[in-house]
Amino acid sequence: MINITNITSAEQTMSSREIAELTGKQHAHVMRDIRDMLAELHGEGGVSKFGDTLRNPQNGQTYPVFNLPKRETLILVSGYNLAMRAKIIDRWQELEAQQPRMDAVAALNDPATMRSLLLGYSEKVLQLEQANAALAPKADALDRIATAQGSLCITDAAKALQIPPRTLFDYLQRKHWIYRRHGTGWLGYSDKSQAGLVEHKVTTLERPGGNDKVTEQVRITPKGLAKLAEAFNWEEVFT
């Protein structure tokens, strides 16, 4: 079967040879029908607009053909029987489904289109590089915090994050970082302690008479502070 012919990337055409093969009509009869239709639609001067020649690869001879856009093709077969019309319509749907792939191949062979695609890609790469450059200082700041030595009490951690202490206490409770038992101070959940986000500092207070008092305080580690900075919109905190 002789496949569809593309005059331009914007318009598809179907050859009179393919119409003849699909409908089972003789090509000479299809050519006659096309001439009559085109003369009626576009006048005698419009007939040659759709004309073309086909070269037989076996004997090298050339034959006249018509290449019709979809509109003219459907007008032509409107006078044919139902089975013939159905075959032409089915073929057009098949060919139109293939058009995106054909357009992509045509774009790859078009230098102007390729330059446009490459420029668009280059612009996106530059945008990503600029975004990464803008985020790098903030990421470095978090890395320095996460690897710093020492820990902070929750009040001091709130100051470092530039948020009210009450806000941080509420967040740590809701997110199960800390809890409080009756008669004790704040304690850190074991999973947060094992993850290195919190730690406990034990302090011994000496009292007269030898009755020393041992206190325990939950503290936020540098790693925990870095994670909290992300949770509290660290883009604003460290700018």
Backbone bond lengths (Angstrom), bond angles and torsions (degrees), N, CA, C in turn:
res aa  C-N    CA-C-N  psi(-1)  N-CA   C-N-CA  omega(-1)  CA-C   N-CA-C  phi
1 M - - - 1.451 - - 1.513 109.65 -
2 I 1.333 116.79 138.33 1.458 121.53 177.23 1.516 107.98 -83.49
3 N 1.305 116.19 121.35 1.454 120.32 -172.34 1.518 112.22 -79.25
4 I 1.312 114.06 177.58 1.451 121.91 -179.70 1.514 110.96 -59.68
5 T 1.310 116.94 149.69 1.454 122.39 177.81 1.520 108.43 -110.35
6 N 1.345 117.58 133.74 1.456 121.69 176.75 1.516 108.72 -102.54
7 I 1.342 117.19 111.36 1.455 120.19 174.27 1.522 109.53 -73.05
8 T 1.310 116.84 -46.83 1.467 122.92 175.33 1.506 107.27 -137.27
9 S 1.353 114.86 168.88 1.465 118.89 178.52 1.517 111.50 -68.58
10 A 1.381 117.03 -14.40 1.461 120.20 -176.13 1.525 112.05 -94.36
11 E 1.358 118.67 -16.23 1.457 120.86 -174.31 1.519 110.62 -137.66
12 Q 1.306 115.15 133.83 1.457 121.36 175.98 1.527 108.96 -100.83
13 T 1.323 115.98 150.77 1.457 120.73 175.52 1.520 109.78 -135.20
14 M 1.311 115.27 156.63 1.459 121.55 176.73 1.531 107.63 -118.98
15 S 1.318 116.44 133.54 1.462 120.04 -176.84 1.524 111.06 -79.22
16 S 1.328 114.36 154.01 1.464 119.74 177.58 1.528 110.83 -63.16
17 R 1.343 117.40 -29.58 1.474 120.47 177.45 1.527 110.47 -64.62
18 E 1.322 116.37 -41.83 1.465 118.81 179.86 1.517 110.70 -69.14
19 I 1.335 116.81 -38.82 1.468 119.63 177.13 1.525 109.90 -59.86
20 A 1.322 116.74 -41.39 1.470 120.64 179.15 1.516 111.24 -63.54
21 E 1.322 116.61 -42.70 1.472 120.02 -179.50 1.519 110.98 -65.97
22 L 1.337 117.70 -40.50 1.464 120.79 -178.01 1.522 111.95 -69.87
23 T 1.316 116.74 -37.87 1.467 120.14 -176.25 1.526 113.22 -90.08
24 G 1.350 117.18 -14.71 1.461 120.37 -177.81 1.514 113.60 78.96
25 K 1.327 116.35 12.06 1.466 120.10 178.76 1.527 110.18 -90.00
26 Q 1.309 117.24 158.40 1.454 120.56 175.39 1.525 109.13 -69.10
27 H 1.326 115.72 143.24 1.456 119.53 -177.90 1.528 111.58 -61.41
28 A 1.338 117.07 -37.02 1.466 120.30 179.78 1.522 110.79 -62.03
29 H 1.335 116.96 -36.94 1.457 120.50 179.76 1.528 110.66 -71.14
30 V 1.335 116.85 -38.11 1.468 120.36 177.61 1.525 109.95 -65.10
31 M 1.337 116.89 -42.01 1.454 120.74 177.72 1.530 110.87 -59.26
32 R 1.330 115.81 -42.34 1.469 120.22 178.86 1.529 110.38 -62.33
33 D 1.339 116.62 -45.64 1.465 120.22 -179.91 1.524 111.08 -61.66
34 I 1.331 116.16 -39.88 1.461 120.36 -179.07 1.522 110.85 -65.82
35 R 1.347 116.35 -43.47 1.473 119.46 179.46 1.527 110.58 -59.18
36 D 1.308 116.37 -45.73 1.470 120.42 -179.67 1.527 110.79 -61.92
37 M 1.351 115.43 -43.84 1.458 119.17 -178.63 1.522 111.28 -64.95
38 L 1.340 117.47 -47.04 1.463 121.26 -177.36 1.523 111.58 -64.81
39 A 1.322 116.23 -38.02 1.463 119.15 178.40 1.521 110.87 -63.77
40 E 1.331 116.14 -37.53 1.459 119.72 179.45 1.521 111.62 -73.35
41 L 1.337 116.30 -36.27 1.475 120.78 -178.02 1.523 112.25 -78.73
42 H 1.325 116.76 -45.62 1.459 121.42 -169.80 1.521 114.19 -119.33
43 G 1.325 117.75 0.60 1.455 120.34 -175.75 1.515 110.10 82.54
44 E 1.334 115.54 166.83 1.461 119.50 -177.87 1.524 111.99 -59.74
45 G 1.332 116.58 -33.20 1.467 119.01 -179.36 1.505 113.72 -69.78
46 G 1.334 117.71 -17.60 1.455 120.65 -178.68 1.498 114.33 -88.84
47 V 1.327 117.45 -7.79 1.467 120.43 -177.05 1.528 110.73 -67.23
48 S 1.330 116.37 -44.91 1.463 119.74 -175.80 1.529 112.60 -67.32
49 K 1.320 116.35 -20.26 1.473 120.37 179.68 1.521 111.90 -57.86
50 F 1.337 117.00 -31.49 1.466 121.46 -176.02 1.528 112.21 -101.71
51 G 1.337 116.86 3.03 1.455 120.04 -177.02 1.516 112.67 -81.32
52 D 1.321 114.90 153.95 1.463 121.03 179.70 1.527 107.10 -159.39
53 T 1.308 115.76 177.90 1.474 120.37 176.28 1.520 109.11 -126.71
54 L 1.300 115.63 149.53 1.465 122.49 179.33 1.508 108.48 -121.80
55 R 1.321 116.78 129.80 1.462 121.90 -179.73 1.514 109.54 -98.22
56 N 1.328 115.88 128.10 1.459 121.38 177.32 1.528 108.60 -78.83
57 P 1.330 119.37 117.14 1.464 120.99 -176.78 1.526 113.82 -66.58
58 Q 1.312 117.04 -17.88 1.463 119.85 -177.20 1.535 112.54 -82.41
59 N 1.325 116.75 -45.92 1.469 118.76 -177.58 1.524 113.07 -113.30
60 G 1.339 117.63 -3.43 1.451 120.89 176.83 1.514 114.84 78.44
61 Q 1.328 117.76 -0.36 1.453 120.31 -179.84 1.529 110.61 -76.90
62 T 1.330 115.90 152.66 1.466 121.03 178.78 1.523 109.51 -110.89
63 Y 1.354 115.00 147.43 1.452 121.68 -178.55 1.520 108.79 -130.92
64 P 1.323 117.86 145.45 1.467 119.83 176.31 1.527 110.52 -73.94
65 V 1.319 115.80 140.56 1.466 122.08 176.44 1.526 107.72 -141.18
66 F 1.313 115.09 165.48 1.460 121.90 169.93 1.522 108.36 -114.46
67 N 1.337 115.91 142.19 1.468 121.82 172.83 1.523 107.63 -114.35
68 L 1.333 115.83 112.90 1.465 120.65 -173.59 1.524 111.21 -107.06
69 P 1.341 117.32 134.42 1.467 119.80 169.59 1.526 109.95 -66.04
70 K 1.321 115.26 173.22 1.463 119.34 -175.37 1.528 111.49 -59.82
71 R 1.332 117.31 -43.25 1.472 120.08 -177.63 1.520 111.01 -57.27
72 E 1.338 116.85 -52.78 1.453 120.41 -178.29 1.530 111.93 -65.38
73 T 1.344 115.78 -33.92 1.471 118.77 178.96 1.524 110.64 -63.52
74 L 1.340 116.30 -45.32 1.463 119.53 -178.02 1.525 111.53 -70.14
75 I 1.332 117.05 -33.76 1.468 119.36 175.60 1.527 109.67 -64.09
76 L 1.333 116.65 -41.78 1.461 121.03 179.78 1.522 111.54 -58.99
77 V 1.330 117.23 -50.90 1.463 120.03 -173.08 1.523 112.01 -80.46
78 S 1.340 117.59 -4.73 1.466 118.64 176.59 1.528 111.01 -62.38
79 G 1.349 115.62 -22.59 1.460 119.29 177.13 1.507 113.66 -90.53
80 Y 1.329 118.17 -1.70 1.457 121.81 179.40 1.526 109.40 -91.41
81 N 1.320 115.76 173.50 1.462 117.90 -178.38 1.532 110.95 -75.57
82 L 1.310 115.62 170.56 1.470 122.03 -173.08 1.519 112.14 -59.73
83 A 1.326 118.64 -43.47 1.461 121.86 -177.63 1.528 110.66 -63.08
84 M 1.333 117.20 -40.31 1.448 120.60 178.79 1.532 111.42 -66.27
85 R 1.336 115.59 -44.11 1.473 119.39 179.29 1.527 110.74 -60.90
86 A 1.332 116.37 -40.32 1.465 120.34 -178.36 1.525 111.01 -62.93
87 K 1.338 117.32 -40.06 1.462 120.40 179.75 1.521 111.56 -64.71
88 I 1.341 116.88 -41.39 1.457 120.37 179.43 1.522 110.65 -66.15
89 I 1.325 117.38 -44.10 1.471 120.95 -179.69 1.528 110.87 -63.22
90 D 1.338 115.81 -43.75 1.473 119.39 178.84 1.528 110.83 -60.94
91 R 1.333 116.02 -39.88 1.468 119.59 -179.65 1.523 111.22 -66.38
92 W 1.323 117.13 -40.81 1.466 119.55 177.93 1.525 111.16 -62.30
93 Q 1.322 117.48 -42.12 1.471 120.12 178.98 1.519 110.76 -62.26
94 E 1.317 116.43 -39.57 1.468 120.65 178.39 1.525 111.00 -63.54
95 L 1.328 115.90 -44.47 1.458 120.31 -177.96 1.524 112.06 -69.89
96 E 1.315 116.89 -37.23 1.468 119.96 178.48 1.513 111.11 -66.43
97 A 1.323 117.23 -32.62 1.467 120.48 176.51 1.521 111.46 -66.56
98 Q 1.340 117.14 -26.84 1.462 121.22 179.97 1.523 112.14 -84.40
99 Q 1.344 117.49 -13.29 1.454 120.71 -171.76 1.524 114.18 -60.54
100 P 1.354 120.79 -41.63 1.473 118.68 179.00 1.526 112.89 -56.05
101 R 1.353 117.43 -40.64 1.457 119.79 178.99 1.526 111.05 -67.49
102 M 1.333 116.69 -38.28 1.454 120.39 178.61 1.521 111.00 -66.60
103 D 1.336 117.19 -38.53 1.462 120.69 177.53 1.521 110.98 -64.32
104 A 1.352 116.04 -37.87 1.467 119.57 179.79 1.522 110.98 -64.46
105 V 1.332 116.22 -41.13 1.462 120.09 178.00 1.521 110.41 -64.52
106 A 1.339 116.46 -41.80 1.463 120.45 178.43 1.521 111.02 -62.76
107 A 1.339 116.69 -38.18 1.465 120.37 179.80 1.520 111.21 -64.40
108 L 1.334 116.67 -38.26 1.459 120.27 179.49 1.525 111.73 -66.53
109 N 1.324 116.68 -26.16 1.459 120.77 -179.63 1.527 112.93 -92.02
110 D 1.335 116.12 -0.25 1.464 120.39 -178.02 1.530 109.08 -104.93
111 P 1.330 118.52 113.11 1.475 120.86 -177.24 1.523 112.94 -57.93
112 A 1.333 117.74 -40.48 1.465 120.40 -178.13 1.525 110.74 -63.88
113 T 1.349 116.56 -42.95 1.466 120.10 178.71 1.515 110.90 -65.10
114 M 1.324 116.84 -41.87 1.459 120.32 179.45 1.520 111.29 -63.04
115 R 1.342 117.27 -40.38 1.471 119.73 177.54 1.519 110.69 -62.12
116 S 1.335 115.98 -41.25 1.461 119.84 179.46 1.524 111.23 -63.50
117 L 1.343 116.44 -43.07 1.468 120.34 179.31 1.523 111.32 -64.14
118 L 1.335 116.21 -41.80 1.460 120.30 -179.26 1.515 111.28 -66.61
119 L 1.350 116.77 -38.92 1.456 119.71 177.89 1.525 110.89 -64.19
120 G 1.341 116.23 -41.91 1.463 119.59 177.98 1.519 111.84 -62.84
121 Y 1.336 116.17 -41.24 1.462 120.38 178.21 1.522 110.78 -64.51
122 S 1.337 116.46 -42.21 1.466 120.30 -179.39 1.525 111.02 -63.04
123 E 1.331 116.44 -39.61 1.463 120.08 178.73 1.529 111.05 -62.85
124 K 1.334 116.71 -40.53 1.465 119.87 178.96 1.527 111.01 -65.96
125 V 1.335 116.83 -39.21 1.466 120.38 178.10 1.526 110.14 -62.67
126 L 1.334 117.25 -43.46 1.468 121.00 179.32 1.524 110.79 -63.49
127 Q 1.326 116.91 -40.16 1.463 120.13 178.40 1.521 111.09 -62.17
128 L 1.349 116.92 -42.56 1.454 120.15 178.76 1.523 111.56 -65.51
129 E 1.342 116.58 -39.65 1.460 120.32 178.30 1.523 110.92 -63.60
130 Q 1.330 117.35 -40.83 1.460 120.91 178.54 1.523 110.88 -65.90
131 A 1.350 116.33 -40.62 1.464 119.53 178.61 1.526 110.95 -63.82
132 N 1.330 116.39 -41.90 1.465 120.06 178.58 1.526 111.33 -64.55
133 A 1.335 115.71 -38.48 1.466 119.65 178.87 1.520 111.13 -64.73
134 A 1.344 116.45 -36.72 1.464 120.27 179.42 1.522 111.62 -69.99
135 L 1.346 116.29 -34.10 1.465 119.91 -178.51 1.521 112.87 -81.93
136 A 1.323 117.38 -21.09 1.462 120.79 -174.79 1.521 113.38 -56.83
137 P 1.347 120.20 -47.18 1.475 119.00 179.68 1.514 112.44 -60.47
138 K 1.336 117.64 -38.79 1.462 120.54 179.82 1.521 110.50 -67.61
139 A 1.322 116.47 -40.81 1.462 119.93 177.94 1.528 110.56 -64.34
140 D 1.332 116.46 -40.40 1.460 120.07 177.65 1.520 110.77 -62.30
141 A 1.338 116.25 -39.03 1.467 119.80 179.18 1.520 110.88 -62.17
142 L 1.324 116.63 -42.55 1.465 119.62 178.15 1.519 111.09 -65.88
143 D 1.313 117.18 -38.63 1.466 120.10 178.24 1.513 110.85 -62.08
144 R 1.356 115.83 -42.10 1.471 118.79 -179.94 1.526 110.70 -64.67
145 I 1.321 117.32 -39.13 1.470 120.40 178.77 1.520 110.30 -65.78
146 A 1.332 115.83 -44.74 1.458 120.18 -175.42 1.522 112.50 -65.20
147 T 1.334 117.39 -27.44 1.465 120.38 -177.94 1.534 112.15 -103.46
148 A 1.334 116.05 5.97 1.468 119.19 179.76 1.527 110.20 -71.04
149 Q 1.324 114.84 162.69 1.455 120.46 179.70 1.528 109.59 -95.07
150 G 1.337 115.76 150.62 1.452 120.18 175.54 1.508 112.75 88.85
151 S 1.321 115.69 164.74 1.456 122.46 -179.50 1.521 109.03 -129.67
152 L 1.332 115.53 167.99 1.460 121.56 -177.13 1.522 109.22 -124.48
153 C 1.331 115.12 146.42 1.452 117.90 169.97 1.530 107.72 -68.47
154 I 1.316 116.31 165.72 1.464 119.11 -174.23 1.522 111.37 -63.25
155 T 1.317 118.06 -37.07 1.466 120.92 179.21 1.525 110.96 -63.46
156 D 1.332 116.61 -44.98 1.465 119.72 178.88 1.528 111.43 -68.86
157 A 1.327 116.83 -33.73 1.462 120.03 176.59 1.522 110.48 -63.66
158 A 1.335 116.75 -38.82 1.463 120.61 177.52 1.526 110.59 -63.31
159 K 1.322 116.82 -39.90 1.463 119.84 178.12 1.528 110.67 -63.42
160 A 1.326 116.45 -41.03 1.469 119.94 179.45 1.524 111.22 -64.45
161 L 1.331 116.02 -33.50 1.463 120.32 179.42 1.523 112.29 -85.63
162 Q 1.330 116.55 -5.12 1.470 122.23 179.57 1.523 111.66 60.60
163 I 1.333 115.09 44.10 1.459 120.94 175.57 1.528 107.51 -133.24
164 P 1.341 118.30 158.30 1.465 120.66 178.36 1.531 111.18 -63.08
165 P 1.332 118.31 141.28 1.466 120.41 178.19 1.520 112.89 -54.78
166 R 1.359 116.74 -39.81 1.456 119.75 -179.19 1.533 111.05 -60.24
167 T 1.340 115.88 -37.70 1.469 120.20 178.83 1.517 110.82 -62.90
168 L 1.325 116.14 -41.77 1.460 119.54 -179.56 1.516 111.21 -69.32
169 F 1.341 117.32 -42.21 1.464 120.08 177.79 1.532 110.51 -58.45
170 D 1.340 116.17 -45.29 1.473 119.80 -179.25 1.533 110.80 -62.50
171 Y 1.335 115.68 -41.85 1.465 119.47 -179.36 1.526 110.54 -64.03
172 L 1.326 117.23 -45.37 1.463 120.86 -177.57 1.524 111.79 -64.20
173 Q 1.331 116.12 -33.00 1.466 118.40 176.63 1.535 111.16 -71.82
174 R 1.345 116.16 -46.02 1.464 119.73 -177.74 1.525 112.04 -63.81
175 K 1.328 116.34 -34.58 1.454 120.83 -177.65 1.531 112.47 -93.07
176 H 1.330 115.65 10.36 1.459 121.63 175.87 1.534 112.52 58.14
177 W 1.329 114.62 47.88 1.456 120.29 168.92 1.525 109.47 -91.94
178 I 1.350 116.84 -40.69 1.460 121.27 -175.51 1.534 109.60 -133.48
179 Y 1.318 115.24 158.57 1.460 121.43 175.03 1.530 107.65 -150.31
180 R 1.308 113.89 171.79 1.462 118.49 -176.26 1.523 109.37 -137.29
181 R 1.318 116.33 127.35 1.455 121.36 173.51 1.523 109.26 -95.40
182 H 1.307 116.10 155.77 1.463 120.39 -178.32 1.530 110.22 -60.79
183 G 1.306 114.92 127.29 1.465 119.88 177.32 1.509 113.87 83.99
184 T 1.335 117.86 6.49 1.468 120.15 -179.79 1.522 109.44 -127.08
185 G 1.313 115.90 168.78 1.456 120.46 174.14 1.525 110.09 -83.32
186 W 1.305 115.41 -167.78 1.456 120.19 -179.84 1.527 110.71 -72.30
187 L 1.337 114.24 140.88 1.458 120.78 178.02 1.524 108.91 -126.70
188 G 1.320 115.94 152.18 1.460 120.03 178.50 1.512 111.34 -94.59
189 Y 1.334 116.51 143.30 1.460 120.22 176.01 1.530 109.59 -63.94
190 S 1.322 114.69 146.73 1.462 119.41 -173.96 1.536 112.10 -63.05
191 D 1.352 117.23 -35.97 1.462 118.03 -178.44 1.525 111.34 -67.89
192 K 1.354 116.47 -34.04 1.470 119.50 177.87 1.529 110.22 -72.04
193 S 1.309 115.53 -33.45 1.464 119.28 177.30 1.524 110.53 -68.83
194 Q 1.339 116.32 -43.13 1.464 120.27 179.09 1.526 111.52 -65.52
195 A 1.347 116.47 -30.24 1.458 120.45 178.45 1.521 112.14 -78.72
196 G 1.326 117.19 -5.10 1.458 120.22 178.56 1.519 114.00 79.80
197 L 1.337 117.25 19.69 1.464 121.17 -179.11 1.530 111.98 -89.95
198 V 1.317 116.32 -31.25 1.472 121.42 177.11 1.519 109.02 -133.53
199 E 1.311 114.66 160.93 1.463 120.08 174.12 1.527 108.57 -146.70
200 H 1.313 115.50 166.14 1.464 120.46 -179.56 1.530 109.58 -114.10
201 K 1.305 113.72 132.66 1.458 119.53 178.45 1.527 108.19 -109.32
202 V 1.320 115.49 122.16 1.469 121.37 -179.66 1.518 108.48 -99.39
203 T 1.330 115.36 127.12 1.465 121.49 -179.60 1.526 109.46 -123.21
204 T 1.319 116.21 135.36 1.461 121.63 177.55 1.519 109.03 -105.85
205 L 1.304 115.49 121.40 1.461 121.30 179.10 1.530 108.99 -100.51
206 E 1.324 116.12 122.43 1.461 120.13 179.81 1.532 109.78 -81.27
207 R 1.308 115.35 135.64 1.462 121.49 179.40 1.532 109.66 -123.14
208 P 1.292 114.40 151.77 1.477 117.20 176.03 1.530 110.49 -58.99
209 G 1.264 116.72 138.91 1.457 121.02 179.38 1.506 112.80 91.53
210 G 1.311 117.11 0.34 1.455 119.95 174.93 1.509 115.50 85.52
211 N 1.350 117.26 2.81 1.470 119.09 178.14 1.533 109.81 -87.04
212 D 1.321 114.72 78.83 1.463 119.34 -178.48 1.531 110.27 -70.61
213 K 1.339 115.15 149.36 1.467 121.05 179.55 1.524 109.05 -114.18
214 V 1.333 116.16 130.09 1.471 122.12 178.78 1.529 108.68 -102.70
215 T 1.319 116.77 124.01 1.465 121.75 178.55 1.537 109.13 -117.85
216 E 1.323 114.34 151.38 1.463 120.38 179.42 1.515 108.65 -126.93
217 Q 1.310 116.28 132.95 1.466 121.85 -177.61 1.523 109.65 -128.06
218 V 1.364 116.23 132.51 1.456 119.88 175.99 1.525 108.11 -83.35
219 R 1.316 115.54 138.33 1.462 121.01 -176.46 1.530 109.50 -133.10
220 I 1.319 115.05 153.40 1.459 121.68 179.73 1.522 108.61 -92.68
221 T 1.328 116.23 124.87 1.462 120.18 179.42 1.539 109.93 -78.62
222 P 1.328 118.30 166.21 1.467 119.80 174.53 1.524 112.79 -56.29
223 K 1.323 117.07 -38.94 1.460 120.03 177.28 1.524 111.29 -63.57
224 G 1.330 115.72 -41.39 1.460 119.89 177.92 1.518 111.85 -65.89
225 L 1.349 116.64 -38.32 1.458 120.38 179.30 1.529 110.94 -64.32
226 A 1.330 116.66 -39.58 1.459 119.96 178.55 1.524 110.64 -63.63
227 K 1.331 117.42 -39.87 1.465 120.67 179.06 1.517 110.84 -67.70
228 L 1.318 117.26 -38.17 1.460 120.49 178.08 1.529 111.29 -68.15
229 A 1.336 115.79 -35.12 1.463 119.19 178.92 1.520 110.03 -61.46
230 E 1.325 117.52 -38.66 1.464 120.55 176.64 1.520 110.79 -66.04
231 A 1.329 116.13 -41.79 1.460 120.47 -179.14 1.520 111.70 -64.49
232 F 1.317 118.30 -34.50 1.467 122.27 -178.94 1.522 111.47 -99.16
233 N 1.332 115.70 42.25 1.467 121.45 174.04 1.514 111.10 56.23
234 W 1.325 115.58 68.01 1.460 119.43 -175.51 1.511 112.46 -66.81
235 E 1.356 118.26 -13.38 1.451 118.34 175.41 1.519 111.29 -59.95
236 E 1.366 116.32 -36.49 1.460 120.28 179.43 1.529 111.53 -84.80
237 V 1.330 115.27 -32.82 1.468 118.13 -175.95 1.510 111.79 -63.70
238 F 1.354 116.95 -38.64 1.450 119.31 -172.24 1.527 112.78 -108.49
239 T 1.344 117.38 26.86 1.463 120.96 173.73 1.509 110.24 -110.88
